[in-house]
């Protein structure tokens, strides 16, 4: 199995040891290009901004030759700041190892690319302090909007967001008492529908399986709806378990114990083994 911590340490060490190729020589500037092309910086700016029709063929050729010889690459960040458009969108994601998060990331990146934006991805690893750190970092890059899969932002972070007036969209998780656009499920309705479906299929013991609840309000909403729904069905045994996403051994253990543990029949008063396929069916309750 890949040791993630060791892998990260090795990669970071490599970056510290090796200097990038562009660091061997001073990076060419627009002034260098203008000097090599024997023209002014205004002409170079016109070329870079797509106003080539204002330049003569001879001047165009000289500029292109100078750019090629100097290996000049304009700073997109600097140009963006000058014109007030960075074309950057920030994404703060709670857990990039979660398959759901990977799908969300892929969809957002595709939408940004289609509209000519570049996505800056920040993974908080479900840590509140990292969420605040990345929020400040993205603001320093002057992103034009932020998409957040929130861990549970504190008042300090909310105040910073409101002061920045940045367009913002929340994904899956909501921030209490914070008015913002949200893309996600109706968690209460979804959990209620899934639970009712299992009850209608005749299952007498149900397990709500999720990652650790922590401060993730969407998971808590689903669990609450699960319990509320089963309160209307006397005799149904309801359990819940929290399992870290990548802990396969713990997941297998929880499902095995659930499938083997006897449950008490509230009406007849005797012990009865759950149906063998109950654990498999209750996977539909995972969140």
C-alpha positions in Angstrom: 0.0 0.0 0.0 1.3 3.5 -0.8 2.5 5.4 2.2 1.0 8.8 1.5 3.0 10.7 4.2 6.3 9.2 2.9 5.4 10.0 -0.7 4.6 13.6 0.2 7.9 14.0 2.0 9.9 12.6 -0.9 8.2 14.9 -3.4 8.7 18.0 -1.3 12.3 17.1 -0.8 12.8 16.8 -4.5 11.4 20.3 -5.0 13.7 21.7 -2.4 16.8 20.1 -3.9 16.2 20.9 -7.6 16.1 24.4 -9.0 13.6 24.9 -11.9 15.2 25.3 -15.3 14.0 28.9 -15.6 16.0 29.8 -12.5 19.3 29.3 -14.2 18.9 32.6 -16.1 17.1 35.8 -15.6 13.6 35.7 -17.0 13.1 37.9 -20.1 10.9 40.9 -19.6 8.8 43.0 -22.0 11.6 45.6 -22.0 14.0 42.9 -23.2 11.7 41.9 -26.0 11.2 45.6 -27.0 15.0 46.1 -27.1 15.6 43.0 -29.2 12.9 43.9 -31.6 14.1 47.5 -31.8 10.7 49.0 -30.8 8.9 50.4 -27.8 7.0 48.5 -25.0 3.7 49.9 -26.4 4.1 47.9 -29.6 4.9 44.7 -27.6 1.8 45.3 -25.5 -0.3 45.7 -28.5 1.1 42.4 -29.9 0.4 40.5 -26.6 -3.1 42.0 -26.4 -4.1 40.8 -29.8 -3.9 44.2 -31.5 -1.6 42.9 -34.3 -3.6 44.8 -37.0 -2.1 48.0 -35.6 1.5 46.8 -36.4 3.4 46.5 -39.7 4.3 43.2 -41.1 8.0 44.0 -40.6 7.5 44.9 -36.9 5.4 41.8 -36.3 8.2 39.7 -37.7 10.8 41.4 -35.4 8.6 41.0 -32.3 7.9 37.3 -33.0 11.6 36.6 -33.6 12.6 38.4 -30.4 10.0 36.5 -28.3 11.2 33.2 -29.7 14.9 33.9 -29.2 14.4 35.2 -25.6 11.9 32.4 -24.8 9.6 35.2 -23.5 6.5 34.1 -21.6 4.2 36.9 -20.5 2.9 36.8 -16.9 -0.7 36.0 -17.1 -1.2 36.9 -13.5 0.3 40.4 -14.0 -1.7 41.0 -17.1 -4.9 39.9 -15.3 -4.3 42.2 -12.4 -3.6 45.1 -14.8 -6.9 44.6 -16.6 -8.9 43.6 -13.4 -9.5 40.0 -14.7 -7.5 37.1 -13.5 -9.8 34.4 -15.0 -9.2 32.3 -11.9 -11.7 30.4 -9.9 -10.8 29.0 -6.5 -12.1 25.6 -5.2 -11.8 24.8 -1.5 -12.5 21.1 -1.2 -12.9 19.2 2.1 -11.4 15.9 1.2 -9.9 15.3 -2.2 -9.6 11.5 -1.6 -13.4 11.2 -1.4 -14.7 9.8 -4.8 -17.6 12.2 -4.6 -15.2 15.1 -4.3 -13.2 13.8 -7.3 -16.3 13.8 -9.4 -17.2 17.3 -8.2 -13.7 18.6 -9.0 -13.8 17.1 -12.5 -17.1 18.7 -13.3 -16.1 22.1 -12.0 -12.8 22.0 -13.9 -14.6 21.1 -17.1 -17.0 24.0 -16.7 -14.2 26.4 -16.0 -12.2 25.3 -19.0 -15.2 25.7 -21.2 -15.7 29.3 -20.1 -12.0 30.2 -20.3 -11.2 30.1 -16.5 -8.4 28.3 -14.7 -9.3 26.4 -11.5 -7.1 26.7 -8.4 -7.7 23.6 -6.2 -7.1 23.7 -2.4 -7.6 20.5 -0.3 -8.4 21.2 3.4 -8.3 17.5 4.5 -11.3 18.4 6.6 -9.4 20.9 8.7 -11.0 24.2 9.7 -7.7 26.1 10.0 -6.7 25.0 6.5 -10.0 26.3 5.2 -9.3 29.8 6.5 -5.7 29.6 5.2 -6.8 28.8 1.7 -9.5 31.4 1.8 -6.9 34.1 2.4 -4.6 32.6 -0.2 -7.2 32.6 -2.9 -8.2 36.2 -2.1 -4.5 37.1 -2.4 -4.5 35.6 -5.9 -7.6 37.8 -6.7 -9.7 35.0 -7.9 -13.0 36.0 -9.5 -15.1 33.5 -7.5 -14.9 30.7 -5.0 -16.5 27.3 -4.9 -16.5 25.8 -1.4 -17.1 22.3 -0.1 -17.1 23.6 3.4 -15.9 21.8 6.6 -17.7 24.2 8.8 -16.4 27.7 8.5 -16.2 29.8 11.7 -17.5 33.3 12.1 -14.0 34.7 11.3 -14.0 33.1 7.9 -17.6 34.2 7.2 -16.7 37.8 8.0 -13.8 37.7 5.6 -16.0 36.3 2.8 -18.7 39.0 3.3 -16.1 41.8 3.3 -14.5 40.5 0.1 -17.8 40.4 -1.7 -16.5 37.6 -3.8 -19.1 35.5 -5.7 -19.3 32.2 -3.9 -21.1 28.8 -4.3 -21.3 26.1 -1.7 -21.2 22.4 -2.8 -23.0 19.7 -0.8 -22.3 21.3 2.6 -24.1 24.4 4.0 -22.8 27.0 6.4 -25.4 27.9 9.1 -26.7 31.4 9.0 -24.8 32.3 5.9 -26.8 33.4 2.8 -25.2 31.9 -0.2 -26.0 29.9 -3.3 -25.8 26.1 -2.7 -25.6 23.2 -5.1 -26.5 20.0 -3.3 -29.2 17.5 -2.3 -32.3 17.9 -0.3 -30.6 15.7 2.4 -33.7 15.2 4.5 -35.9 14.2 1.6 -33.2 11.9 0.1 -32.5 10.1 3.4 -36.3 9.8 4.1 -36.9 8.3 0.7 -34.1 5.8 0.9 -35.2 4.7 4.4 -38.8 4.4 3.4 -37.8 2.3 0.4 -35.9 -0.2 2.6 -38.9 -0.4 5.0 -41.3 -1.1 2.2 -39.0 -3.9 1.0 -39.5 -5.6 4.3 -36.2 -5.1 6.1 -36.5 -5.1 9.8 -33.1 -3.8 10.8 -31.4 -0.9 9.1 -27.9 0.5 9.4 -27.0 4.1 8.6 -23.4 4.1 7.5 -21.4 7.2 7.0 -18.0 8.8 7.4 -17.4 10.4 10.8 -20.1 13.1 11.3 -17.8 15.7 12.7 -19.2 19.2 11.9 -20.5 18.1 8.5 -24.1 19.3 8.7 -25.3 17.4 5.6 -24.3 14.1 7.2 -26.1 15.0 10.4 -29.2 16.0 8.4 -29.3 12.6 6.7 -28.9 10.7 10.0 -31.6 12.8 11.7 -34.0 12.1 8.8 -33.1 8.4 9.0 -34.0 8.3 12.7 -37.1 10.4 12.3 -38.4 8.2 9.6 -37.9 5.0 11.6 -39.8 6.5 14.6 -42.9 6.1 12.5 -42.2 2.3 12.0 -42.5 0.4 15.3 -40.3 -2.7 15.5 -37.7 -1.6 13.0 -34.2 -1.8 14.5 -32.1 1.3 13.6 -28.4 1.6 14.0 -25.7 3.9 12.8 -22.0 3.6 12.4 -19.2 6.0 11.4 -16.3 4.7 9.3 -13.4 6.6 7.8 -13.5 6.6 4.0 -10.4 4.5 3.4 -10.7 2.1 6.4 -11.8 -1.0 4.5 -11.1 -3.3 7.4 -13.3 -1.3 9.7 -16.1 -1.1 7.1 -16.0 -4.9 6.7 -16.0 -5.4 10.5 -19.0 -3.1 11.0 -21.0 -4.8 8.2 -20.1 -8.2 9.5 -21.2 -7.4 13.0 -24.4 -5.9 11.8 -25.3 -8.9 9.7 -24.6 -11.4 12.5 -25.9 -9.5 15.6 -29.4 -10.7 16.6 -32.2 -8.2 17.1 -35.1 -8.3 19.5 -38.6 -8.5 18.0 -40.5 -5.8 19.9 -43.9 -7.4 19.3 -43.2 -11.1 20.1 -40.4 -10.5 22.6 -38.1 -13.1 21.2 -34.7 -12.9 19.4 -34.6 -13.3 15.7 -31.6 -13.2 13.3 -31.7 -10.6 10.7 -32.2 -11.7 7.1 -28.7 -12.5 5.6 -28.9 -9.8 2.9 -29.9 -7.0 5.3 -26.4 -5.6 5.6 -25.9 -5.5 1.9 -29.2 -3.7 1.3 -28.4 -1.1 4.0 -25.4 0.0 2.0 -28.0 2.3 0.3 -28.0 4.3 3.5 -24.3 5.2 3.2 -23.5 8.9 2.9 
